[in-house]
């Protein structure tokens, strides 16, 4: 396979930058620089992901990490301002996904389950913090995510020792999560009482 001349890549980038500049100058586009760099990082990530997809036999499984890291940065740059809160989850999730791809490319690399699970867990924590914004909800999700990670190590890799940390972390995570949501259960309880009262009144009226 003939190698791609670097001058072609540089020339293509210049053409892309110039085209985006024209679109912004004529008012058809905003933030052309963000769009340019976002596309550049996505393209660079795509190159590594292509190496990963075509390099199983040559041991290029490592290419999944830079591929998804660069792609995640590209997505971060392209995210609209209204979705800024999702940036951390997107980036951490992209890195975590790279380790899961490494595991799926060869089950002997079971160790990738652990960083993959931890990073996906951290992505879930950032989402939880932005949604709940109170107490230990994020801490509960963190421990539950770690518990699921070790559970997957036990189930997928056959490491029976992983059941022990999975159980301990799971109990702690469930306790922290539900403890942080006491206010939510008070609302649910109040709504249940009101609902029960309405049902009783309606039945009594029908019986008359």
Backbone as a ProteinNet text record, in pm:
[ID]
protein_1_A
[PRIMARY]
XXXXXXXXXXXXXXXXXXXXXXXXXXXXXXXXXXXXXXXXXXXXXXXXXXXXXXXXXXXXXXXXXXXXXXXXXXXXXXXXXXXXXXXXXXXXXXXXXXXXXXXXXXXXXXXXXXXXXXXXXXXXXXXXXXXXXXXXXXXXXXXXXXXXXXXXXXXXXXXXXXXXXXXXXXXXXXXXXXXXXXXXXXXXXXXXXXXXXXXXXXXXXXXX
[TERTIARY]
85.4	0	88.4	62.6	143.7	115.3	222.1	207.4	153.5	71.7	13.3	116.7	135	232.2	186.6	271.5	232.4	190.7	246.1	209.8	62.9	8.9	-133.6	-219.4	-175.9	-249.3	-246.6	-126.7	-113.5	-197.3	-189.7	-268.3	-417.2	-462.1	-604.1	-650	-564.9	-599.2	-608.2	-517.2	-521.3	-648.3	-685.5	-808.2	-930.5	-933.4	-1043.9	-1051.4	-935.5	-932.6	-978.4	-931	-972.6	-1120.8	-1173.9	-1316.5	-1403.3	-1363.8	-1439	-1428.3	-1309	-1292	-1384.7	-1398.5	-1490.1	-1633.7	-1674.8	-1811.8	-1840.5	-1740.7	-1760.3	-1762.7	-1676.4	-1671.9	-1802.7	-1869.1	-1995	-2116.1	-2091.5	-2200.4	-2276.3	-2223.1	-2290.5	-2251.1	-2150.4	-2095.8	-2040.1	-2054.4	-1994	-1889.2	-1793.8	-1689.5	-1621.7	-1574.1	-1508.3	-1384.2	-1312.6	-1190.6	-1222.9	-1331.8	-1371.7	-1410.5	-1483.6	-1523.3	-1401.2	-1304.8	-1182.9	-1107.3	-1079	-1000.2	-1077.8	-1208.8	-1288.2	-1279.2	-1289.5	-1278.2	-1137.7	-1035.6	-897.4	-876.4	-923.5	-906.5	-987.5	-1107.5	-1186.6	-1117.3	-1059.4	-989.4	-866.1	-792.2	-673.9	-714.6	-822.8	-871.9	-915.3	-975.7	-1017.9	-901.3	-786.5	-667.2	-623.1	-616.7	-575.4	-678.2	-806.3	-908.9	-903.1	-866.9	-848	-730.3	-622.6	-508.4	-550.3	-632.7	-680.2	-764.5	-858.2	-950	-878.6	-771.3	-702.1	-575.4	-545.8	-418	-425.7	-537.4	-548.3	-432.5	-402.4	-300.6	-160.8	-140.3	-6	9.7	-87.8	-75.5	-93	-172.6	-192.3	-317.1	-345.9	-461.5	-447.8	-323.7	-298.2	-354.6	-373.5	-418.8	-559.6	-635.3	-770	-764.8	-659.3	-651.8	-632.1	-523.1	-512.1	-626.3	-680.3	-790	-911.1	-953.4	-1073	-1044.1	-920.6	-885.1	-895	-835.9	-841.1	-983.7	-1058.6	-1198.1	-1280.2	-1252.4	-1323.1	-1294	-1166.8	-1132.6	-1206.5	-1213	-1285.5	-1431.9	-1495.1	-1635.5	-1650.8	-1557.3	-1562.9	-1558.9	-1471	-1460.2	-1588.4	-1652.6	-1772.4	-1900.4	-1894.9	-2015.9	-2067.6	-2196.6	-2251.4	-2244.9	-2251.5	-2239.6	-2347.2	-2463.6	-2572.9	-2544.6	-2447.2	-2414.5	-2277.6	-2229.7	-2097.5	-2090.6	-2203.1	-2203.7	-2173.9	-2193.6	-2170.5	-2025.5	-1945.7	-1809.9	-1724.8	-1726.2	-1645.5	-1688.4	-1819.7	-1870.8	-1834	-1840.9	-1807.1	-1660.4	-1572.8	-1429.3	-1390.2	-1435.1	-1403.6	-1465	-1587.2	-1652.1	-1577.5	-1522.5	-1447	-1321.5	-1251	-1129.8	-1167.6	-1275.1	-1319.2	-1356.6	-1422.6	-1461.1	-1339.1	-1229.2	-1108.1	-1056.7	-1063.9	-1018.2	-1112.3	-1242.1	-1334.5	-1310.4	-1274	-1238.8	-1113.5	-1018.3	-896.8	-931.1	-1020.1	-1060.7	-1131.2	-1222	-1297.7	-1209.6	-1096.9	-1007.6	-925	-921.8	-847.1	-877.5	-952	-996.3	-880.8	-761.2	-645.5	-607.8	-654.6	-627	-742.1	-774.1	-884.2	-857.1	-730.3	-694.1	-758.9	-790.6	-850.1	-989.8	-1053.7	-1186	-1179.6	-1070.4	-1061.7	-1052.2	-952.8	-953.6	-1075.6	-1124.8	-1245.5	-1364.6	-1382.7	-1494	-1481.4	-1359.3	-1338.5	-1367.9	-1320.7	-1341.7	-1488.2	-1556.5	-1699.9	-1774.3	-1728.9	-1789.1	-1771.4	-1650.3	-1626.1	-1712.4	-1733.3	-1822.5	-1964.3	-2009.6	-2143.1	-2152	-2042.3	-2041.1	-2059.6	-1990.6	-2004.9	-2148.3	-2210.8	-2350	-2441.7	-2414.9	-2496.7	-2486	-2363.9	-2344.2	-2418.5	-2421.2	-2490.4	-2642.7	-2691.8	-2835.9	-2891.4	-2823.7	-2876.6	-2827.7	-2698.5	-2639	-2664.3	-2655.7	-2673.2	-2604.7	-2563.1	-2519.8	-2418.5	-2438.1	-2344.1	-2393.4	-2480.9	-2531.2	-2416.6	-2325.4	-2210.2	-2121.3	-2104.6	-2024.6	-2087.6	-2219.6	-2288.3	-2272	-2286.9	-2269.3	-2126.1	-2029.5	-1889.3	-1864.9	-1911.7	-1889.8	-1969.1	-2090.6	-2168.5	-2098.8	-2043.6	-1971	-1848.1	-1774.5	-1658	-1701	-1813.3	-1863.2	-1896.8	-1963	-1996	-1870.8	-1768.7	-1642.1	-1578.9	-1569.2	-1511	-1600	-1732.4	-1822.3	-1796.7	-1773.3	-1742.4	-1607.4	-1511.8	-1383	-1404.3	-1490.8	-1518.1	-1590.6	-1689.5	-1771.4	-1703.2	-1636.8	-1578.7	-1438.7	-1363.1	-1224.8	-1207.6	-1313.9	-1304.4	-1221.8	-1202.9	-1125.9	-1219.3	-1227.6	-1326.4	-1299.5	-1174.2	-1142.4	-1215.6	-1253	-1315.6	-1456.8	-1517.9	-1651.2	-1649.6	-1539.4	-1532.4	-1533.6	-1443.3	-1454	-1583	-1636.1	-1762.3	-1874.9	-1883.7	-1988.1	-1974.3	-1850.8	-1828.2	-1856.4	-1805.5	-1826.5	-1973.5	-2042.2	-2183.2	-2268	-2245.1	-2320.9	-2298.1	-2171	-2138.8	-2201.9	-2196.6	-2253.1	-2403.6	-2473.3	-2618.8	-2657.1	-2582.9	-2610.7	-2593.3	-2480.1	-2453.6	-2556.7	-2594	-2686.7	-2824	-2876.4	-3009.6	-3009.8	-2897	-2887.4	-2894.8	-2834.1	-2832.6	-2968.2	-3054.3	-3183.8	-3299.3	-3269.3	-3375.3	-3484.6	-3441.7	-3540.7	-3634.2	-3580.6	-3662.8	-3767.5	-3726.5	-3821.2	-3927.7	-3894.6	-3996.5	-4104.5	-4063.4	-4161.8	-4247.6	-4181.4	-4254.9	-4354.5	-4309.4	-4398.7	-4518.9	-4493.5	-4604.1	-4702.4	-4648.4	-4735.8	-4816.8	-4755.4	-4827.1	-4941	-4917.9	-5023.6	-5139.5	-5106.9	-5212.9	-5293	-5219.3	-5286.5	-5377.6	-5327.9	-5410.7	-5535.3	-5519.2	-5634.5	-5737.3	-5692.6	-5785.8	-5861.8	-5790.2	-5855.5	-5962.8	-5931.9	-6028.6	-6152.9	-6130.7	-6245.5	-6333.1	-6269.1	-6345.4	-6427.2	-6367.8	-6441.2	-6559	-6536.7	-6648.2	-6761	-6727	-6830.9	-6908.7	-6838.2	-6905.1	-6996.2	-6959.1	-7039.3	-7168.8	-7175.7	-7296.9	-7410.2
-120.1	0	124.4	217	337	431.4	485.1	577.8	710.9	772.7	901.5	1010.8	1091.6	1200.8	1304.4	1340.8	1441	1573.3	1606.5	1732.7	1734.5	1615.1	1607.1	1638.5	1586.2	1613	1761.6	1823.1	1965.8	2049	2013.6	2087.3	2075.4	1955.6	1935.4	2017.2	2023	2102.4	2251.1	2298.2	2438.7	2469.8	2378.1	2397.5	2400.4	2308	2304.5	2433.2	2480.7	2604.6	2722.5	2728.7	2838.7	2835.2	2716.2	2704	2744.7	2702.2	2740.9	2890.8	2946.4	3090.9	3169.1	3123	3188.2	3179.5	3062.1	3045.4	3138	3155.1	3245.4	3390.4	3424.9	3562.2	3603.5	3509.4	3539.6	3521.7	3488.2	3478.6	3348.5	3247.3	3118.4	3028.7	3069.1	2981.9	3065.6	3014.4	3076.1	2982.9	3041.8	2964	2865.6	2918.2	2832.9	2766.4	2836.9	2778.6	2657	2664.9	2549.4	2431.5	2460.8	2354.8	2292.2	2377.1	2326.8	2232.5	2279.5	2196.2	2073.3	2086.4	1969.1	1862.1	1903.4	1807.7	1749.9	1832.7	1782.9	1673.4	1697.3	1595.4	1470.1	1487.9	1371	1290.7	1361.9	1292.4	1219.1	1284.3	1219.5	1095.7	1108.8	991.7	881.3	919.6	820.6	742.9	810.4	741.9	632.2	664.3	563.8	452.1	487.5	383.3	290.9	346.7	261.8	167	219.1	133.6	23	57.5	-42.4	-148.7	-103.1	-197	-289.2	-240.5	-320.9	-386.3	-366.8	-413.6	-518.6	-595.4	-699.7	-798.4	-838.9	-942.8	-891.7	-760.8	-704.6	-643	-662.5	-615.6	-466.9	-403.2	-258.8	-225.7	-307.2	-281.2	-150.9	-108.4	15.6	138.4	129.5	245.4	288.9	201.7	240.2	355.9	361.5	465.6	604.2	628.5	761.9	792.5	688.1	711.8	771.9	712.6	762.6	885.4	900.1	1023.2	1142.5	1130.2	1239.3	1264.1	1157	1172.9	1240.1	1203.2	1266.4	1414.8	1453.4	1596.3	1667.6	1602.2	1662.1	1685.1	1587.7	1602.7	1714.7	1725	1832.3	1969.1	1984	2112.9	2146.4	2044.2	2066	2076	2041.6	2047.3	2190.8	2211.1	2345.9	2387	2517.1	2568.8	2511.3	2481.5	2430.8	2291.7	2223	2087	2080.4	2193.6	2195.7	2102.6	2086.2	1999.6	1854.2	1816.8	1678.6	1654.2	1760.5	1747.5	1646	1652.9	1559.8	1416.4	1394.3	1258.2	1205.5	1291.6	1250.3	1210.1	1292.4	1265.5	1140	1131.1	1012.9	887.3	901	786.1	738.6	832.8	795.3	716.7	762.1	690.3	552	546.9	417.7	321.6	372.4	287.4	230	307.1	255.6	129.7	125.7	6.2	-111.6	-82.4	-191.6	-247.7	-162.7	-211.7	-298.5	-258.7	-338.9	-477.1	-481.1	-610.9	-695.3	-634.2	-708.9	-756.2	-688.5	-731.2	-853.3	-886.1	-1003.3	-1030.4	-1138.1	-1164	-1189.7	-1216.9	-1232.8	-1099.7	-989.5	-858.1	-818.5	-909	-886.5	-768.4	-733.3	-621.9	-491.1	-481.1	-357.7	-333.7	-438.5	-420.4	-320.6	-325.7	-241.7	-92.9	-47.6	96	135.9	44.6	75.6	98.4	11.4	26.2	148.6	176.7	292.7	422.8	433	555.7	574.8	467.3	478.3	518.2	464.9	501.8	650.2	701.4	844.3	929.8	882.3	954.2	957.6	844.3	839.1	930	941.2	1028.7	1174.1	1215.6	1355	1384.1	1287.8	1305.7	1311.7	1225	1222.6	1354.1	1407.1	1532.8	1647.2	1645.8	1753.1	1738	1615.5	1592.3	1612.9	1555.5	1558.3	1678.6	1711.8	1828.4	1829.8	1714.7	1713.1	1591	1606.9	1495.9	1402.9	1273.8	1170.8	1087	1142.6	1064.3	1021.3	1115.3	1081.8	977.9	987.5	888.6	750.9	745.9	617.6	556.1	639.4	589.8	541.6	612	573.3	433.3	408.4	276.6	167.2	201	102.4	68.7	170.3	146.5	60.5	85.9	1.9	-141.5	-155.2	-289.9	-364.6	-297.4	-360.9	-395.5	-309.1	-336	-465.5	-481.2	-603.7	-724.9	-701.6	-811.4	-859.8	-767.9	-805.8	-876.7	-834	-904.1	-1049.8	-1068.6	-1204.9	-1287.2	-1227.1	-1301.5	-1322.8	-1219.2	-1226.3	-1285.8	-1257.5	-1305.9	-1428.1	-1467.5	-1584.7	-1564.1	-1438.8	-1408.6	-1407.8	-1518.6	-1531.1	-1436.8	-1399.4	-1308.4	-1174.6	-1139.2	-1009.2	-1000.6	-1116.1	-1110.9	-1038.6	-1053.1	-992.4	-839.8	-775.3	-628.9	-583.1	-663	-625.8	-618.3	-718.8	-718.3	-604	-583	-477.3	-339.5	-314.2	-184.5	-163.3	-270.8	-259.3	-219.6	-282.2	-248.3	-102.6	-59.8	78	176.5	144.1	234	248.9	136.9	142.6	223.2	203.3	277.5	427.5	467.7	610	672.5	599.1	656.1	678.8	577.7	593	689.6	697.7	794.8	937	959.2	1093.6	1132.3	1033.7	1061.2	1053.6	1078.7	1075.7	1176.8	1296.2	1399.6	1351.6	1274.2	1223.3	1125.6	1039.3	941.9	1009.7	1125	1197.3	1250.4	1296.7	1341	1224.1	1111.1	992.9	947.4	948.2	908.2	1000.9	1131.6	1227.5	1208.7	1187.3	1165.2	1037.3	933.6	807.6	826	904.2	929.3	1005.6	1106.8	1184.1	1094.3	1012.6	922.5	824.2	769.2	674.5	742.8	868.1	941.4	967.6	1005.2	1031.2	903.8	790.5	663.5	628	646.1	613.3	700.7	831.4	922.7	886.7	859.4	824	696.9	596.8	472.3	493.6	578.7	605.9	678.4	770.7	844.1	752.6	658.2	564.1	469.8	440.4	346.9	409.3	541.9	608.1	603.5
0	0	0	-91.3	-103.1	12.1	71.3	182.6	133.4	217.9	183.3	202.9	101.1	106	208.6	307	407	344.8	228.1	163.9	122.7	90.3	56.5	178.9	295	418.6	451.5	442.4	472.9	376.2	249.3	150.4	174.1	211	238.3	358.2	461.5	579.3	544.7	461.8	421	341.1	252	173.8	265.9	363.9	458.9	538.8	587.6	666.2	581.9	458.3	371.8	340	312.4	283.5	400.8	520.7	639.7	664.1	635.3	650	558	433.9	340.1	390.3	438.2	487.8	604.5	692.6	805.5	759	662.3	612.3	545.8	477.9	410.8	501.8	628.1	724.2	724.2	655	651.9	769.8	844.5	947.3	1060.8	1181.8	1299.6	1357.9	1427.8	1495.4	1399.6	1288.9	1189.5	1246.6	1335	1392.1	1477.4	1557.6	1638.3	1549.3	1443.5	1351.5	1285.2	1246.9	1183.1	1275.4	1396.7	1488.4	1533.4	1548.9	1582.5	1475.4	1349.8	1239.3	1228.8	1256.7	1252	1355.8	1478.9	1583.1	1551.8	1498	1460.1	1350.2	1253.4	1144.9	1198	1287.8	1345.1	1425.4	1501.7	1573.8	1479.6	1367.8	1270.2	1211.4	1194	1141.1	1237.6	1366.9	1465.2	1477.1	1469.2	1477.4	1356.2	1240.1	1122.4	1143.5	1204.4	1236.5	1332.4	1430.7	1526.3	1457.2	1372.8	1308.1	1210.8	1149	1048.4	1101.1	1230.1	1281.6	1389.8	1397.2	1498.5	1486.7	1363.2	1342.8	1372.6	1363.3	1384.6	1523	1610.4	1747.9	1766.2	1680.4	1692.9	1774.1	1875.3	1960.3	2036.9	2063	2137.5	2066.7	1933	1855.7	1894.4	1962.8	2006.4	2106	2188.6	2292	2230.6	2152.2	2091.4	1995.9	1930.5	1838.1	1906	2016.9	2084.6	2170.7	2217.7	2288.8	2194.7	2075.7	1978.5	1930.7	1907.6	1866.6	1976.5	2103.1	2214.2	2223.7	2200.3	2200.3	2087.9	1970.3	1859.5	1891.9	1955.3	1993.8	2096.3	2191.6	2290.6	2223.8	2126.1	2056.8	1981.7	1925.8	1844.1	1926.2	2054.7	2137	2146.3	2130.3	2150	2296.5	2319.5	2456.1	2548	2493.4	2577	2632.2	2573.8	2618	2685.8	2733.5	2798	2918.5	2987.9	3106.6	3071.7	2946.2	2904.6	2861.8	2857.1	2805.4	2879.1	3011	3089.4	3068.7	3065.5	3045.2	2906.9	2805.7	2669.5	2661.1	2717.6	2707.7	2785.3	2910.2	2991	2931.6	2880.6	2818.1	2694.7	2616.8	2497.2	2534.6	2638.2	2680.3	2734.2	2815.2	2867	2756.1	2653.2	2540.1	2469.8	2466.4	2400.1	2469.2	2602.4	2673.6	2651.1	2637.7	2607.9	2468.7	2374.2	2240.9	2246	2331.7	2347.8	2402	2501.8	2556.4	2451.2	2376.8	2276.4	2161	2138.7	2030.6	2068.5	2196.7	2242.6	2388.4	2415.8	2553	2648.8	2596.7	2685.9	2750.5	2694.9	2753	2846.6	2938.8	3031.8	3124.1	3142.6	3230.6	3184.4	3053.7	3001.4	3057.7	3113	3173.2	3288.4	3366.2	3486.3	3451.3	3371.9	3336.9	3256.1	3170.9	3094.8	3185.3	3283.9	3376.7	3464.6	3512.1	3599.1	3524	3399.8	3323.5	3285.5	3248.9	3221.7	3348.9	3463.2	3591	3618.9	3595.7	3617.9	3525	3403.2	3312	3368.7	3424.3	3484.7	3606.7	3683.3	3801.2	3760.2	3653.9	3609.9	3565	3499	3459.7	3581.8	3679.2	3801	3876.2	3888.5	3959.6	3890.8	3757.5	3686	3694.6	3712.7	3719.9	3860.4	3959.5	4095.9	4175.5	4160.6	4226.8	4378.2	4439.7	4585.1	4644.3	4767.1	4851.4	4788.4	4819.8	4780.7	4663.5	4579.7	4467	4376.3	4347.7	4265.1	4330.5	4462.6	4533.5	4527.1	4538.3	4527.4	4390.7	4286.6	4150.2	4127.9	4186.9	4172.3	4228	4350.2	4410.8	4338.1	4293.2	4218.2	4087	4020.7	3896.5	3916.9	4025.1	4055.6	4084.5	4155.8	4185.2	4056.6	3963.4	3835.9	3756.7	3767.8	3697.5	3747.4	3879.7	3934.2	3907.3	3904.4	3871.3	3728.2	3637	3499.2	3489.2	3571.5	3574.9	3616.7	3716.9	3763.9	3658.6	3591.7	3497.1	3362.6	3312.9	3178.5	3177.6	3282.8	3286.7	3376.1	3447.1	3533.5	3658.5	3700.8	3821.5	3941.7	4011.6	4118.6	4235.5	4255.7	4365.4	4350.5	4225.4	4201	4257.6	4291.7	4351.5	4486.3	4560.3	4693.4	4687.2	4612.7	4604.1	4537.3	4443.8	4379.6	4482	4571.7	4672.9	4771.5	4821.6	4920.9	4861.6	4741.5	4677.7	4641.8	4601.4	4567.2	4686	4800.9	4922.1	4960.5	4957	4993.6	4895.6	4767.5	4667.2	4679.5	4698.4	4713.8	4837.7	4946.9	5070.8	5049.5	4986.6	4965	4871.4	4765.9	4669.2	4731.6	4799.2	4856.8	4974.4	5046.3	5155.1	5100.7	4985.3	4927	4869	4847.4	4785.7	4884.4	5013	5114.7	5081.5	5034.3	5001.1	4890.2	4797	4687.2	4738.4	4830.4	4884.8	4970.8	5031.9	5108	5014.2	4894.6	4795.6	4748.5	4723.6	4677.5	4783.6	4910.2	5019	5031.7	5021.1	5030.5	4915.8	4795.4	4679.4	4695.5	4752.7	4774	4873.4	4979.9	5077.9	5015.8	4935.2	4869.8	4775.3	4697.7	4604.3	4675.9	4788	4864.2	4918.8	4966.8	5017.7	4910.1	4789.7	4678.7	4643.1	4637.8	4604	4706.5	4835.4	4941	4930.1	4905.4	4894.7	4775.1	4660.3	4541.3	4560.3	4626.4	4650.5	4744.5	4844.6	4938.5	4870.8	4778	4705.7	4613.1	4550.5	4462.2	4537.5	4661	4740.8	4790.3	4790.2	4840.5	4738.7
[MASK]
++++++++++++++++++++++++++++++++++++++++++++++++++++++++++++++++++++++++++++++++++++++++++++++++++++++++++++++++++++++++++++++++++++++++++++++++++++++++++++++++++++++++++++++++++++++++++++++++++++++++++++++++

